[in-house]
Amino acid sequence: MEEEKPSLVTRITRYIPTVKRPSYRQSLNTRLKWTGLVLIAYLALSYIPVYGVEPSTYEQFRYIELILGSRFGSLMTLGISPIVTAGIILQLLVGSKILNWDTTKEEDRKKFQTWNKFLSVVFCFITAAVYVFGGALLVLGPLSMKIIVLLQLAAGGLMVILLDDLVSKWGIGSGVSLFIAAGVATQILIRLFSPLPATCKPFQFSTCMPSVGNAPVGLVWQFFLNALIGNRSLMLQTLLPILFTALVFLIVVYIQDIAIEIPLSFTALRGFGRTWPLKLLYTSNIPVILAGALIANFQLLGRFGLTPQNGLQCGMLGCYDANGNPVSGAVFYLSTPSNFLLQLISTGVTSADWIRVAIHIALFAILCTIFSVFWVSTSGMDAKSVAEQIEAIGMQIPGYRRDAKSMEAVLSKYIQPLAFLGGLFVGLLAAFADITGTIGSGTGILLAVMIIYQYYEQLSMENLEEAHPLIRKLIGE
C-alpha cells in the first residue's frame, strides 16, 4: 500500500524555522532560565524601533497592545496577533466541523498543528500589510519604504512565533501567555507608580517635572497630589480604577479554586485514590485571549482606508476623531467602553454609550462561550480525551465499570456544562472589568492575573527541591 504523499502545506512548513524539543528532561532552574531569557529578549525587541516609521504615541492602540502583547512602532508591533488569528480561524473551522478533523487522533492533531504554524507565518505578512497600507503606522516615503517596513514587521512576527515555540518546549507555560502578562504588568506598574507626567520627553527635564497642571501618570501620585490641593472629585476619579483593579484581582484569585472534584481510585491498588479537579474556569483564559484578539483585529480593520470627512477620519466601518478615538459607526459600538464608569460619575453618558456597553457585555459573553466550547473539542480537554488519560494512568471512577466509555459518560455530564458556564462567566467578568476602568484595561488585568496564577500552579506542582531558594519562598514552600 502506497504511503500518502504529504500535502503542499506540510512540505512548506518543513522549511519554516522551528525549535527542537530537548532530548532530555530539563531541570526546573533551566526551564526558568529559558523563560526569563525569552522574556528579556521580548522586552528588548519591543524597544527597537522599526526603520521608516515616524515616532508617535499610538495611544489609540493601547487596548490592542495589551491584548496582543505588542508595542506599536517597534519590532514587536504585531505581537501575538498572527498566532492568535491563525488559532481563531482553525478553532472555528474545526469546531463547526467545516474541517472534519478529530484532534483526539494523532494524525488529525498533526494536521491542526501544521496548519496553525503555516497560517501563523502567513498572517505575519498579511497583518503587517494591513498595518502599513491601512495607515495604522505612520510611514512616510515611497512604496519601497513601505515594503521595507512591512518586511521588518513580518520578521518581528516570525521572531514572536519562534520565541513562543522556545518557551513551550524549553521553558514554562506558553510564550503567548508570557508576553500578554509582561505587557499588562508593565502598563499596570507605570499607571500606578510612574512619577513622570505624560508630557515627559527624553533629555528635556523641564517637561518631566510634575505639577498640578501637569500631573504624573501614576494614579497613586495623582491621588496624593489631589489630596494636597483638596480636590475630592479628582481624588475619587483616581481612586476608583485602583479599587476596581484590586476587586477584579481578588475575584479572579477566588474563582480559580472553584472546582468539581471527581473521585478516582487505582484499579490495581484498593484503598488508594485521588481526585481529578474540573475547574469552573475549565478553559482558563483562552476564551478571553481569542475574543479579545478577534475584537482587536476588527478594530484594526476599521482603520483601513480612512479618508478625511468634516474634520474626522472615516472608513467603511465608522469614523475617528483627531485623537484616533472611534466616534460613530460599527467601530464605535464595538470599541471598549473603558472610561464608562468615570464618565457616568463625572460628566454623564449618552444613550449611545449605554448601547455600546450593552453590546460590549453581550459580545464578550457570547464570544467567550463559543470559544470555550470549541476549545474543549479541539485541544484534548473533552470528556473522551480526559477519560483516556485517566485510564492510561490505571485509575477509574469508583462505582463505574473500568473502561474509558463509562468514565466518558460520567465526565461529559460535567465538562460540557463547565465549558459553557466557564466561558460565559469569564466573558462577563472581562466585560465588567473593562467597563469599570481597571488599570491596564479590564481584559488585560483579567488575563494577567489568570496567567500569573497559572504559573503559580505550575510551579507548585514541580519538584521545588531543585529550584532556587527565592522561588521556593514565593511558592510558599
N, C-alpha and C positions, 0 to 999 in steps of 0.2 A: 504493500500500500504506500503510495507516494505521500511524502510529507507536504503539508500545506505551506505554500510559499508565504513568507512574511509580507504584510501589506506595505504600501508605499510609506505610510506614516511611521511604521515600525522601522523601516530601513533608514528613514530620515533621522529619527531620534537616536540612532546609533552614533551619529556624528555630532550630537549635541553634548557639550561637556557635562560631565556628571561627577559626583563624589563617590568613590568606592567605600563600601562598608568596611569597618575594621575587621581584620582576620582573627582577632582575639578580643576577649572581654576587656573593656576599658574600666579602669578604676573610677570611683566617683570623683576624686580630685581631678583626674584627667578630663572627664566629661565637663566638669565645672569650668576647667581652664579653657577648653574649646568654646564653651558657651560664652564665657567672658571675652575671649578674643574676637569672636564673631560680633558681639555687641559693640566692642570698641571700634571694630572695622566699620560697622554700620553707622555709628555716630560720626566717625571721621569722614566717611563718604558723604554724609548728609550736610557737611560744611564745605564741600568742594564745589564751587560754582560751575555751572555749565558755560563753556565759552560761547559767546554770541548772544547771551540772554541779558537783557537790561535789568539792573538791580531794582527790586520792588519789594514791598512788604507782603503782598499776596494775602492780606488779611481776610479777603472774601473766600479764600480756600482753606481757612483754618480747620473747619469741620472735616473737610476731605483729608487734610493732612493727618488728623488724629485717627480717623477710621482706617485709612490706608497705610499708616505708618510711613508717610512720605514727608519730604521737605521741598517745597516748590523752589525752583531756581537752582537746585543742586543736582548732583548725580543721582540722588535718591528721590527725584521728583515723582517717578512712577510708584515707588514704594512696593507694596504687595498687590497692587491693582491687577497686574497680569495674572498672577497666581490665583487670586480670588475670583476674578472674572471667568477664567477657564473652569474653575471649580463650580461656579454657579451654573454655567451652561451645561456641564456634564451632569450635575445633580438633577437639573430639571429634565434633561433628556432621558436619563436612566430612571429617575423616579416616576416619570409619566409613561414609561415603557415605550417611548419612541425608539430608544436604543434598548433592545431586549437583552441586556446583559445581567447575569446573575453574579453579583460581586462576591457572593459566598464561595464561588468556584475560582480556582487558581487562574485558569485561562482568561476568564472574563475580568478578573481583578487586574491582571497584567495589561489587558486592553485598556481598562479605565486609567491606569497609571501612565501608560504610554501616551494616550490621547491627552491626558491632563498636562503632561510635560510638553508635548508638541504645541498645544493651544496656548500654554503659558508663554512660550517663546514667540509665537505668532502675535499674541496680544501685546508683547513688549513693543513691537513695531507699530501696531495699529493704534495703541493708546498714545505712543509718542507722536504719531502723525496727527492725531486729534488735538493734542496739547499745542503742537507747533502751528498747524494750519487753522485751528479753531480759535486762536487768539488767547488761550489760557496763559501762555508765556509771551513776554514782550521780546520778540526777535526782530531786530532792525537790520535790514540788509537784503541782498538779493536771494533768489531761490536757492543758490548754492549754500548760503549761510544757514538757511532753514533746514536743508538736508543734513548739514554738519551737526546742527543742534539735535535733529531727530536721531541721528546715529549715536550721539552721546547719551541721550535719554534711554534709547533701547539698550545700550551697553550697560547703563546703570541698572535697568530692569533685569538683565541677564545676571548681573552680579548678585542681585537680591535672590534670584532663583538658586544660584549656587550656594549662597550663604544659608538659605533656608534648608537646602539639602545637607549642608555640612552640620548644622545644628541637629537635624533629625537623625543623622547617622552617627555622629561623633559626640554630640552634646546632650543636653537635657531639654525635653519638650520639643517645640517646633519654632522655626525662625519667624513664621507669621505672627505667632503669639508674642514672641520676644520683642519684635520690632514695634508692635502696637503698644505693648506695655511700656517700652522705653520712651516712645513718643509722648504718650499720655502723662507718664510720670514726670518727664521734663517740663511739660506745659504746666502741670499742677504746681511743681516747685517754683517755677518762675511766677506764676499767677498768685501764689500765696506769699512768697518771701522776697521777691526782687525789689530792692530799694530804688531802682533806677526808673525814671519816667519813660513813657513810650517815645518821647522825642529825642532820647539819648542817641548820639552818633559817635562812632569811634574817633578818638583823638580830638573831640570837641567837648571839653569838660564843662563848659558853661551850659550845654544842653542836657547834661546829666545830673544837674542839681535839682532835687525835688522841692516843690513848694506848693502852696495852696492852689495856685493856678496851673501848676504843672505837677500833678500828683504822681507818686510812684506807681508802678504796675502792680506790685504786691498788695493783695487785699488786706493783709494784716497791718501793713504800714498805713494804708488808706484809712483803716478803721481808727487807728490811734491818732492820725492827723485830723480826722473829722471829729474825734472826741475832744481834741485840744481846742478846736475852734467852736465846739458846741453845736455842730450841725447834726441833729438827730436823724433827719431824713436820710442823709448820705451814710450815716453810721449803719442804719438798717439795711440800706442797699448793698453795702459791702459785707455785712454780717450774714445775710440770707444765703448767698452762694456757699459760704463756708459751712453753715449749719446743714444745708441740704446735701452737700458733699459728704459730710460725716454721716448723715442719716442713710444715704444710699450705701455707703461703705458698710455700715452695721447690718442693714437688711441683707446685703449680698452674703456677708460672712455667716449670718444666721441661717439663711435658707440653703447654704452649701451642705449643711449637715442633716437636712431633712431627707430621709430615705426610707424605703421599704426593705426590710431585711428578710431575704429568702433563706430559710434554714437548709443546710446541706449536711450530709453525713457521708463518711467514707464507705465505699462498697465493701472493701476488704477488712476494715477495722471497725468493729462495733463499739459504740460508745464515744467515738471521736467525730468531731464535726466542726463546722464553721458556718458563717453566714455570707450570703452574696448580696451586697447592698445595691439597690436600684434607686438612684437619687431622683428627687423631684426635678432637678435640672439635669435630665438624663443626657441630653446632648450638649450640656455645658454652654459655652459662649459661642459655639459655631453658628447657630441661627442669627445671632446679633451681628457677627462679623459679615456673614453673607448678605443679610438685609441691609446693613449699613453701607456695605460696598456697592450694592445694587442702587441704592438711593444716591450715593455719591457719584456713581457713573452717570446716572440720569442728570444730576446737576451739572456735571461737566458737559454732557451732550447739549444742554440748554444754552451753553456759552458759544456753541459752534455757529459761525456765520452771523455774528451780531453786526447790526448797522445802526448808525445814529438816527433817532427819531424824536423830535421835540425834547431834546436835552437828555434823552435816555438811550441806552444801548439795547436794541430789541432784536429778537430772533424768532424762529417759528414756535418756540415754547414759552415765550414771555419776554419781559423787559427788565433791565437792571438800571439802578441809578448810578451816579458818578463814582460812588464808593464800591460798586460791584455787588450791591445787595439786591436780591430779587424784589420787585415791587408789583408785578402783575403776571397773569398767565399761569400755566401749569407749574413753572419753576417756583413761583411764589407759594402756591398751595402745597407743594411737595418739599419745600425747604423746612429746615429745622427751626421751630419757634423757641430758640434758646433764651431769649430775654422776655418771654411772655409774662412770667410772674412779676418781674420788676416793673414792666410796663403797666400791668394791672394795678399795682400798688401806687406807682408814681404818676403816670400821665394818662392812664386808662387805655382801653383797647377797643378796636372796632369789630363789627360783625365779621369782617373778612379774617381778622385774627382768630376769632373763635372757630371759624370754619377750618382754618389752617391747623389749629390744634386738634380738632376732631379727626381730620384727615390723617394727621401725623400719628395719632394714637391707633386708629384703625389700621393704617398701613403697616406700622411696625408689628402690631399684634398678628395680622394675617400673614405677613411675610415670614416672621419668625416661626409661626406654627407650621407653615408649609415646608420651610427649610428643615425644621426639626424632624418632621415625619420623613421627608426624603432622605435626610442624612442617616437616619436609623437603617433604612433599607439599602443604602449604598456603602456603608462604612463598616459592616460587620458587627453592628450593635443590635441587630434584630433578634427575635426570640430563637430562631433556628441556630444562628451562629453562637449565641450565648450558651444554648443547650449543648452544642457540640464541644464548646470549651470546658463546660462542667464535666461532661462525660469523659473527655480526654484526660482530666486530672484524677479520674477514678472516684467521682463523687456522684451523689444522687439526692433528690428531694425526698425526705422521709415520707412514707405513706403512698408513694407512687412507684410505678414499675421502673426498673433500671434500664431505661433506654431513652435516647435523645428525643423521640417523638412525644413521650409522656411529659418530659421536662419542658419541651417547646410549648405544649398546650397550656401548661401552668404559667410559664413566663410570658406568653402572649397576652394573658389577662392583665398584666401589669405594664409591660414595656410600651405597647401602643398608646394606652391612656397617658402614661408618663411622658412620652414623646410629644403628644398633643398638648397636655397641660403645661409641661415644662417650657415648650416653645411659646405658648400663649403668655405665660406668666413673665418670662424673661423679656418678651416683646413689650408688654405693658410697663414693666419696670424701667426699661430703657427709655420709653416714651415719657414716663413720669420724670425721670432724671433729666431729660432734655428740656422739658417744659419749666422745671423749677430752676434752671440755670446753673446747674452744678459746674464746678470748675473743671476745665478740660472737656467740656460737653458731657451731657448725660450718658450717651452711648459710650464715650471714651472712658469715663470713670468706671462704668459698669464693667467694661471689658478688662480694664487694668486690674481691678480688684479680683475678678474671677481668674484671670491669668496668674496673678501673684499667688492666689490661694491654691491654684493647681500646682504651681511649682512647690509650694509648701507641702502639699500632699505627696507629690512625687519624691521629694527629698526625705520625708518622714518614713517612706517605705523602703528607702535604700539602706545599705549596710553603713551606718554612720561611724563605725569604728575606724574606717579608713579616711574619714572626712577631716577637714581642718577643724581645730577646736572652736573657731568662731562660728562655723556652720552648725556644729552640734549645739552651741548655745542659742543660736537663732531658732533652731527647730525645737529647743526645749529639752534636749537630752542631757 
